[in-house]
Amino acid sequence: MPRAKLPPGARRKLIEFDAETWQALHSLALDRMNTVQELVEDAVADLLKKYHRPVTLKEALAASAGEESGKEQGRARRSRAGRARIAPRERDARGK
């Protein structure tokens, strides 16, 4: 049986499952009226989401922009918090 042509950038990987796992996946696919491929794609998407890994370029750019704004806010907080505060008594002593 000839293999289907892959979309540009797609990769094939051979994954080995033990007999029990394969049977469970196959049964689940039949019950949900999906293919094993669709189940695996869902599982991989969930795994990437769990570890906050972007999949698309749009997600990567959004994550990068979020990190940059977070860094800028952190710098602003540190600079305000890092300023020395002079107690009222010290201010009076300095002024005299």
Contact map, one row per residue, 1 for C-alpha under 8 A:
111000000000000000000000000000000000000000000000000000000000000000000000000000000000000000000000
111100000000000000000000000000000000000000000000000000000000000000000000000000000000000000000000
111110000000000000000000000000000000000000000000000000000000000000000000000000000000000000000000
011111000000000000000000000000000000000000000000000000000000000000000000000000000000000000000000
001111100000000000000000000000000000000000000000000000000000000000000000000000000000000000000000
000111111110000000000000000000000000000000000000000000000000000000000000000000000000000000000000
000011111100000000000000000000000000000000000000000000000000000000000000000000000000000000000000
000001111100000000000000000000000000000000000000000000000000000000000000000000000000000000000000
000001111110000000000000000000000000000000000000000000000000000000000000000000000000000000000000
000001111111000000000000000000000000000000000000000000000000000000000000000000000000000000000000
000001001111100000000000000000000000000000000000000000000000000000000000000000000000000000000000
000000000111110000000000000000000000000000000000000000000000000000000000000000000000000000000000
000000000011111000000000000000000000000000000000000000000000000000000000000000000000000000000000
000000000001111100000000000000000000000000000000000000000000000000000000000000000000000000000000
000000000000111110000000000000000000000000000000000000000000000000000000000000000000000000000000
000000000000011111000000000000000000000000000000000000000000000000000000000000000000000000000000
000000000000001111101100000000000000000000000000000000000000000000000000000000000000000000000000
000000000000000111111100000000000000000000000000000000000000000000000000000000000000000000000000
000000000000000011111110000000000000000000000000000000000000000000000000000000000000000000000000
000000000000000001111111000000000000000000000000000000000000000000000000000000000000000000000000
000000000000000011111111100000000000000000000000000000000000000000000000000000000000000000000000
000000000000000011111111110000000000000000000000000000000000000000000000000000000000000000000000
000000000000000000111111111000000000000000000000000000000000000000000000000000000000000000000000
000000000000000000011111111100000000000000000000000000000000000000000000000000000000000000000000
000000000000000000001111111110000001001000000000000000000000000000000000000000000000000000000000
000000000000000000000111111111000011000000000000000000000000000000000000000000000000000000000000
000000000000000000000011111111100000000000000000000000000000000000000000000000000000000000000000
000000000000000000000001111111110000000000000000000000000000000000000000000000000000000000000000
000000000000000000000000111111111111001000000000000000000000000000000000000000000000000000000000
000000000000000000000000011111111110000000000000000000000000000000000000000000000000000000000000
000000000000000000000000001111111100000000000000000000000000000000000000000000000000000000000000
000000000000000000000000000111111100000000000000000000000000000000000000000000000000000000000000
000000000000000000000000000011111110000000000000000000000000000000000000000000000000000000000000
000000000000000000000000000011111111011000000000000000000000000000000000000000000000000000000000
000000000000000000000000010011001111111000000000000000000000000000000000000000000000000000000000
000000000000000000000000110010000111111100000000000000000000000000000000000000000000000000000000
000000000000000000000000000000000011111110000000000000000000000000000000000000000000000000000000
000000000000000000000000000000000111111111000000000000000000000000000000000000000000000000000000
000000000000000000000000100010000111111111100000000000000000000000000000000000000000000000000000
000000000000000000000000000000000001111111110000000000000000000000000000000000000000000000000000
000000000000000000000000000000000000111111111000000000000000000000000000000000000000000000000000
000000000000000000000000000000000000011111111100000000000000000000000000000000000000000000000000
000000000000000000000000000000000000001111111110000000000000000000000000000000000000000000000000
000000000000000000000000000000000000000111111111000000000000000000000000000000000000000000000000
000000000000000000000000000000000000000011111111100000000000000000000000000000000000000000000000
000000000000000000000000000000000000000001111111110000000000000000000000000000000000000000000000
000000000000000000000000000000000000000000111111111000000000000000000000000000000000000000000000
000000000000000000000000000000000000000000011111111111100000000000000000000000000000000000000000
000000000000000000000000000000000000000000001111111111000000000000000000000000000000000000000000
000000000000000000000000000000000000000000000111111110000000000000000000000000000000000000000000
000000000000000000000000000000000000000000000011111110000000000000000000000000000000000000000000
000000000000000000000000000000000000000000000001111111000000000000000000000000000000000000000000
000000000000000000000000000000000000000000000001111111100000000000000000000000000000000000000000
000000000000000000000000000000000000000000000001100111111011001000000000000000000000000000000000
000000000000000000000000000000000000000000000001000011111011000000000000000000000000000000000000
000000000000000000000000000000000000000000000000000001111111000000000000000000000000000000000000
000000000000000000000000000000000000000000000000000001111111100000000000000000000000000000000000
000000000000000000000000000000000000000000000000000000011111110000000000000000000000000000000000
000000000000000000000000000000000000000000000000000001111111111000000000000000000000000000000000
000000000000000000000000000000000000000000000000000001111111111100000000000000000000000000000000
000000000000000000000000000000000000000000000000000000001111111110000000000000000000000000000000
000000000000000000000000000000000000000000000000000000000111111111000000000000000000000000000000
000000000000000000000000000000000000000000000000000001000011111111100000000000000000000000000000
000000000000000000000000000000000000000000000000000000000001111111110000000000000000000000000000
000000000000000000000000000000000000000000000000000000000000111111111000000000000000000000000000
000000000000000000000000000000000000000000000000000000000000011111111100000000000000000000000000
000000000000000000000000000000000000000000000000000000000000001111111110000000000000000000000000
000000000000000000000000000000000000000000000000000000000000000111111111000000000000000000000000
000000000000000000000000000000000000000000000000000000000000000011111111100000000000000000000000
000000000000000000000000000000000000000000000000000000000000000001111111110000000000000000000000
000000000000000000000000000000000000000000000000000000000000000000111111111000000000000000000000
000000000000000000000000000000000000000000000000000000000000000000011111111100000000000000000000
000000000000000000000000000000000000000000000000000000000000000000001111111110000000000000000000
000000000000000000000000000000000000000000000000000000000000000000000111111111000000000000000000
000000000000000000000000000000000000000000000000000000000000000000000011111111100000000000000000
000000000000000000000000000000000000000000000000000000000000000000000001111111110000000000000000
000000000000000000000000000000000000000000000000000000000000000000000000111111111000000000000000
000000000000000000000000000000000000000000000000000000000000000000000000011111111100000000000000
000000000000000000000000000000000000000000000000000000000000000000000000001111111110000000000000
000000000000000000000000000000000000000000000000000000000000000000000000000111111110000000000000
000000000000000000000000000000000000000000000000000000000000000000000000000011111110000000000000
000000000000000000000000000000000000000000000000000000000000000000000000000001111111000000000000
000000000000000000000000000000000000000000000000000000000000000000000000000000111111100000000000
000000000000000000000000000000000000000000000000000000000000000000000000000000000111110000000000
000000000000000000000000000000000000000000000000000000000000000000000000000000000011111000000000
000000000000000000000000000000000000000000000000000000000000000000000000000000000001111101100000
000000000000000000000000000000000000000000000000000000000000000000000000000000000000111111100000
000000000000000000000000000000000000000000000000000000000000000000000000000000000000011111110000
000000000000000000000000000000000000000000000000000000000000000000000000000000000000001111111000
000000000000000000000000000000000000000000000000000000000000000000000000000000000000011111111100
000000000000000000000000000000000000000000000000000000000000000000000000000000000000011111111110
000000000000000000000000000000000000000000000000000000000000000000000000000000000000000111111111
000000000000000000000000000000000000000000000000000000000000000000000000000000000000000011111111
000000000000000000000000000000000000000000000000000000000000000000000000000000000000000001111111
000000000000000000000000000000000000000000000000000000000000000000000000000000000000000000111111
000000000000000000000000000000000000000000000000000000000000000000000000000000000000000000011111
